[in-house]
Amino acid sequence: MPTNTVGYIGIPTISKTYLLIHGAWHGGWCWEPVKKLIESRGYKVIAPTLTGLGSRADEMSALIGLQTHIDDVIHVIDKHELEDFVLVGHSYGGMVITGVADRMQERIRHLVYLDAALPMDGQSMISYGAKKTTAELSETTEQLSKMAPDGIAMTAFPPEVIGVPVSHPRYEWVKSQLTPHPLKTWLDRIRLDNDKKENPARSYIHCTDPVLPHSGFPFIAAQVKNDPEWDYHEIQTGHDAMVTAPDRLAEVLINV
């Protein structure tokens, strides 16, 4: 296993690179608190922004779908020639990293789902998890469409809805950074073609205080919690753990 030449205190350390993928309405900016902590331990961290979001909001388009974001991450992996790295996806980012791993699993050391979607082939952001009726899916699609008055991008929820209390010192920062999210990415069904049985090591981190309401994350957490193929963790904080509990999250990620 590759090592750095020397660690912070003169001891060789395992070389590790983290590729952090944000969720809906966010951008690479949301990882800054965690990024600094991980980098302070001598590791490399890359936190790109997906097309149409954050600093790339001016690229918003009706053509942006789930595959666009999967391709975004694949481009980053190729650009940086990443091998044997840790790929982390938060929330909607779980859809993205699942698609990436389907294409590039041999280059990934460890997959980490942070309070994230875990889809099977043919599922979307609105259909992963517990089985839903056609009527339920139609209702959800209608609700999401109302959040996208232009038919293209869903307006962002206020930070308190995604687990950042109004009283939190980073509340205003988060509120000022959130941008509309491409509606199509939530409706697109993922296509998984790789039938290899050898998958990267996998971890699931569930945010439990409070649990994000009206999400499928508790269902996914319950499925993987006692599965020996998964490394399971819980953090007692809201959904945006990288903002509200960066110390605890960084420690979990460093130890995967």
C-alpha positions as CSV (number, residue, x, y, z in Angstrom):
1,M,0.0,0.0,0.0
2,P,1.5,3.4,-0.9
3,T,2.7,5.7,1.8
4,N,3.8,9.3,2.1
5,T,7.5,9.8,2.5
6,V,7.0,11.2,6.0
7,G,4.1,12.0,8.3
8,Y,3.5,15.2,10.4
9,I,5.6,13.8,13.2
10,G,8.2,12.0,11.2
11,I,6.3,8.7,10.9
12,P,5.3,7.3,7.5
13,T,1.5,7.5,7.0
14,I,-0.9,5.8,4.6
15,S,-1.4,8.0,1.5
16,K,-5.1,8.6,1.0
17,T,-7.1,10.8,-1.4
18,Y,-10.7,11.8,-0.8
19,L,-13.1,12.9,-3.5
20,L,-16.1,14.6,-1.9
21,I,-19.4,14.9,-3.8
22,H,-22.1,17.3,-2.6
23,G,-25.8,16.9,-2.6
24,A,-28.7,18.9,-4.1
25,W,-28.6,22.7,-3.9
26,H,-25.1,22.6,-2.6
27,G,-21.6,23.0,-4.2
28,G,-18.1,22.0,-3.4
29,W,-18.1,24.9,-0.9
30,C,-20.1,22.9,1.7
31,W,-17.1,20.6,2.3
32,E,-14.7,23.4,3.4
33,P,-14.9,22.7,7.2
34,V,-14.3,19.0,6.7
35,K,-11.7,19.5,3.9
36,K,-9.5,21.6,6.1
37,L,-9.6,19.0,8.9
38,I,-8.8,16.1,6.6
39,E,-6.0,18.1,4.9
40,S,-4.5,19.0,8.3
41,R,-3.9,15.3,8.8
42,G,-1.8,15.1,5.6
43,Y,-4.4,13.8,3.2
44,K,-5.5,15.1,-0.2
45,V,-9.0,16.3,-0.7
46,I,-10.9,17.2,-3.9
47,A,-14.4,18.7,-3.6
48,P,-15.7,19.6,-7.1
49,T,-18.9,21.4,-7.8
50,L,-21.4,19.7,-10.1
51,T,-22.8,21.3,-13.3
52,G,-25.4,24.0,-12.7
53,L,-24.8,24.3,-8.9
54,G,-22.9,26.6,-6.6
55,S,-20.1,28.4,-8.4
56,R,-21.4,26.8,-11.6
57,A,-24.9,28.1,-11.3
58,D,-24.6,30.0,-14.5
59,E,-24.4,26.7,-16.3
60,M,-28.0,25.7,-15.3
61,S,-29.8,24.0,-18.2
62,A,-32.8,21.9,-18.8
63,L,-30.4,19.3,-20.3
64,I,-28.6,18.7,-16.9
65,G,-29.5,15.2,-15.8
66,L,-28.1,12.5,-13.4
67,Q,-25.7,11.3,-16.1
68,T,-24.3,14.8,-16.4
69,H,-23.3,14.8,-12.8
70,I,-21.9,11.2,-13.0
71,D,-19.8,12.4,-16.0
72,D,-18.7,15.4,-14.0
73,V,-17.2,13.1,-11.4
74,I,-15.6,10.7,-13.9
75,H,-14.0,13.7,-15.5
76,V,-12.5,14.8,-12.2
77,I,-11.2,11.3,-11.6
78,D,-9.6,11.1,-15.0
79,K,-8.2,14.7,-14.8
80,H,-6.5,14.0,-11.5
81,E,-5.6,10.4,-12.4
82,L,-7.1,9.1,-9.2
83,E,-6.5,5.5,-8.1
84,D,-7.2,3.8,-4.8
85,F,-9.2,6.8,-3.4
86,V,-12.1,7.3,-1.1
87,L,-15.3,8.5,-2.9
88,V,-17.9,10.2,-0.6
89,G,-21.4,11.2,-1.6
90,H,-23.8,13.3,0.5
91,S,-27.6,13.0,0.0
92,Y,-28.4,13.2,-3.7
93,G,-24.6,12.6,-4.2
94,G,-25.3,9.0,-3.3
95,M,-27.0,8.7,-6.7
96,V,-24.0,10.2,-8.4
97,I,-21.3,8.0,-6.7
98,T,-23.3,4.9,-7.3
99,G,-23.2,5.7,-11.0
100,V,-19.5,6.5,-10.9
101,A,-18.7,3.3,-9.0
102,D,-20.6,1.2,-11.6
103,R,-18.2,2.5,-14.2
104,M,-14.9,2.8,-12.2
105,Q,-15.1,0.5,-9.3
106,E,-11.6,-0.9,-9.9
107,R,-10.2,2.5,-9.2
108,I,-12.1,3.2,-6.0
109,R,-10.7,2.1,-2.6
110,H,-13.8,2.9,-0.5
111,L,-17.3,4.2,-1.1
112,V,-18.9,6.4,1.6
113,Y,-22.6,7.3,1.6
114,L,-23.2,10.2,3.9
115,D,-27.0,10.3,4.7
116,A,-27.3,9.5,1.1
117,A,-29.5,7.8,-1.5
118,L,-28.5,4.2,-2.4
119,P,-30.3,3.3,-5.6
120,M,-30.7,0.0,-7.5
121,D,-30.7,-0.2,-11.3
122,G,-33.7,1.7,-12.7
123,Q,-34.4,3.7,-9.6
124,S,-34.3,7.5,-9.3
125,M,-33.9,10.0,-6.5
126,I,-37.6,9.8,-5.9
127,S,-38.0,6.0,-6.1
128,Y,-35.0,4.5,-4.3
129,G,-35.5,3.0,-0.9
130,A,-38.9,1.7,0.3
131,K,-41.2,0.6,-2.5
132,K,-43.6,3.3,-3.6
133,T,-46.8,3.2,-5.5
134,T,-47.3,4.8,-8.9
135,A,-49.6,7.3,-7.2
136,E,-47.0,8.2,-4.6
137,L,-44.3,8.7,-7.3
138,S,-46.7,10.9,-9.3
139,E,-47.5,13.0,-6.3
140,T,-43.8,13.5,-5.5
141,T,-43.0,14.4,-9.1
142,E,-45.8,17.0,-9.0
143,Q,-44.5,18.5,-5.7
144,L,-41.0,18.7,-7.1
145,S,-42.3,20.3,-10.3
146,K,-43.9,23.0,-8.2
147,M,-40.6,23.8,-6.7
148,A,-39.3,24.4,-10.2
149,P,-41.5,27.2,-11.6
150,D,-39.4,27.4,-14.7
151,G,-39.6,23.7,-15.2
152,I,-35.8,23.4,-15.0
153,A,-34.5,24.0,-11.5
154,M,-35.9,23.4,-8.0
155,T,-35.6,26.3,-5.5
156,A,-33.5,25.5,-2.4
157,F,-35.0,24.7,0.9
158,P,-34.0,27.0,3.8
159,P,-31.0,25.6,5.8
160,E,-33.1,24.6,8.8
161,V,-35.0,22.1,6.6
162,I,-31.8,20.3,5.8
163,G,-30.5,20.2,9.4
164,V,-28.8,23.6,9.9
165,P,-30.5,25.4,12.8
166,V,-31.2,29.1,12.5
167,S,-29.1,29.5,15.6
168,H,-26.1,27.8,14.1
169,P,-23.1,30.1,13.4
170,R,-22.8,28.8,9.8
171,Y,-26.5,29.3,9.0
172,E,-26.2,32.5,7.1
173,W,-23.2,31.2,5.2
174,V,-25.2,28.1,4.1
175,K,-28.2,30.2,3.2
176,S,-26.2,32.5,1.0
177,Q,-24.5,29.6,-0.9
178,L,-27.5,27.4,-1.7
179,T,-28.6,27.5,-5.3
180,P,-31.4,25.9,-7.4
181,H,-31.0,22.3,-8.3
182,P,-31.7,20.7,-11.8
183,L,-35.1,19.0,-11.5
184,K,-34.2,16.4,-14.2
185,T,-31.5,14.9,-12.0
186,W,-34.1,13.8,-9.5
187,L,-36.4,12.2,-12.0
188,D,-33.8,10.4,-14.1
189,R,-33.4,6.7,-13.5
190,I,-30.0,5.4,-12.9
191,R,-28.6,2.7,-15.2
192,L,-26.2,0.2,-13.6
193,D,-24.5,-2.2,-16.0
194,N,-21.6,-3.6,-14.0
195,D,-22.3,-7.1,-12.8
196,K,-19.0,-7.7,-11.1
197,K,-19.3,-9.2,-7.7
198,E,-16.1,-7.5,-6.4
199,N,-17.2,-4.1,-5.1
200,P,-15.2,-1.4,-3.2
201,A,-15.4,-1.4,0.6
202,R,-18.5,0.5,1.6
203,S,-19.6,2.7,4.5
204,Y,-22.9,4.3,5.4
205,I,-23.1,7.3,7.7
206,H,-26.6,8.2,9.0
207,C,-27.4,11.6,10.5
208,T,-29.8,11.0,13.4
209,D,-30.4,14.3,15.3
210,P,-32.6,15.2,13.7
211,V,-33.3,12.6,11.0
212,L,-34.1,14.3,7.7
213,P,-37.9,14.1,7.4
214,H,-39.6,12.7,4.3
215,S,-36.4,11.1,3.1
216,G,-35.4,7.5,2.3
217,F,-32.2,7.7,4.3
218,P,-33.6,6.0,7.5
219,F,-34.8,3.1,5.4
220,I,-31.4,2.7,3.7
221,A,-29.6,3.0,7.1
222,A,-31.8,0.2,8.5
223,Q,-31.0,-2.1,5.5
224,V,-27.2,-1.7,5.8
225,K,-26.8,-1.4,9.6
226,N,-26.3,-5.1,10.3
227,D,-25.0,-6.0,6.9
228,P,-21.4,-7.4,7.3
229,E,-20.5,-6.0,3.9
230,W,-21.1,-2.5,5.2
231,D,-19.2,-0.3,7.7
232,Y,-22.1,1.6,9.5
233,H,-21.9,4.8,11.5
234,E,-24.3,7.3,13.1
235,I,-23.6,10.9,13.8
236,Q,-26.0,12.7,16.2
237,T,-26.4,15.8,14.0
238,G,-28.6,17.1,11.2
239,H,-28.5,16.1,7.5
240,D,-25.7,18.6,6.6
241,A,-23.2,17.0,8.9
242,M,-20.3,18.5,7.0
243,V,-21.5,21.9,8.2
244,T,-22.9,21.1,11.7
245,A,-20.5,18.3,12.8
246,P,-17.3,18.6,10.7
247,D,-15.0,17.3,13.5
248,R,-17.0,14.1,14.0
249,L,-17.5,13.6,10.3
250,A,-13.8,14.1,9.4
251,E,-12.8,11.6,12.1
252,V,-15.1,9.0,10.6
253,L,-13.9,9.6,7.1
254,I,-10.2,9.5,8.2
255,N,-10.8,6.1,9.8
256,V,-12.7,4.4,7.0
